[in-house]
Amino acid sequence: MPPATLQAPAHITVLLRESVDALITDPAGTYVDGTFGRGGHTRLLLSRLDPQARVFGFDRDPQAIESARQLAAEDARFTPIHEPFSSMERELAARGLAQVTGVLLDLGVSSPQIDTPERGFSFRFDAPLDMRMDTTRGMTAADWLNTAAQEDIREIIHAYGEERFAARIAAAIAARRAVQPITRTGELAQIVAGAVKTREKGQDPATRTFQALRIFINRELEELEQVLMQAQRMIRPQGRLAVISFHSLEDRIVKQFLAPPRADASLRHLPVRGEVAGAARWADLARIKPGEAEVSANPRSRSAVLRVATRTEAAAPEAQ
Ligand SMILES: C[S@@+](CC[C@H](N)C(=O)[O-])C[C@H]1O[C@@H](n2cnc3c(N)ncnc32)[C@H](O)[C@@H]1O
């Protein structure tokens, strides 16, 4: 395994121009970048906006927020917020904002997170098994694996990793931790490799298990569901939502959320079908994939899917 690097690797922003072009409908508007990272999208966005525009950048990673604070010192239109994006509505309300022009989400982890061994996201390095995006709060992957019920571990690896050997992996984890607690990424990768029977071509046997734990520890799918509902309430009519996702679990949530409401099949003989289904809250749906040049320059963009939609006039449901 390669030795730990001291310098955080850079992040190459995915679908940069496509998402920023799609997001801007008013150069003097107010925008949210829910996943600041190293600010690739935010910087291009700011370069395209007027002096009176505003941009709010969320990230729950302390290092990402450090980089956002540096940008805020250079550009007064930008405000960093060290919170999960699911607190967007509350944080913006606290700053006097009920509506925004556009929301961008570039989901998942950044290269500095995945490529910094001490963050514990990657099976490519041996390091403490952490996996928290926000290292200032919450439970680490090691804490959870050493205390959760074996059945819960199986379920998470199966549901979030779509891993068919989830039961064998959970059993191997339970057997190991009965002897000594699991604390390192290398250890977990080894346990999984011993439990997975057939390897997928070009994929490390630990890929699916690590993905599952990362999604669970960071509540990634719940976060996404919550922010989508908030974006629906906050984006003004004609404003845009742009979401880049990196795996099918995320993309399915976004796709279903943006889809027009469907009429109840049992009422399809009634002439009022459209009204029964309710008016669509999103229009002009687009799905964009990186081109060949981007994928060969940045292989991590390979699985990215950008979905863009324009908010209609239809009212959103009230917050629960
Ligand atoms: C793919 S990176 C974004 C990269 C960014 N667009 C850029 O160009 O530099 C995703 C970032 O979103 C953050 N993130 C993921 N889920 C989050 C959430 N629920 N709330 C806040 N930040 C989140 C991660 O910490 C990470 O820094």
The ligand as an ORCA input file, in Angstrom:
! r2SCAN-3c Opt
* xyz 0 1
  C     -17.755     16.131     -5.205
  S     -17.285     17.218     -3.943
  C     -17.696     18.813     -4.571
  C     -16.618     19.431     -5.382
  C     -16.875     20.854     -5.808
  N     -18.029     20.951     -6.690
  C     -15.647     21.433     -6.480
  O     -15.706     21.706     -7.663
  O     -14.640     21.611     -5.810
  C     -18.532     16.988     -2.744
  C     -18.370     17.853     -1.517
  O     -19.640     17.906     -0.903
  C     -19.518     17.751      0.478
  N     -20.766     17.146      0.929
  C     -21.262     15.930      0.599
  N     -22.447     15.734      1.176
  C     -22.712     16.869      1.895
  C     -23.811     17.288      2.711
  N     -24.861     16.502      2.925
  N     -23.756     18.515      3.259
  C     -22.698     19.338      3.042
  N     -21.633     18.978      2.295
  C     -21.638     17.764      1.727
  C     -18.301     16.892      0.683
  O     -17.750     17.139      1.949
  C     -17.405     17.335     -0.475
  O     -16.544     18.343     -0.074
*
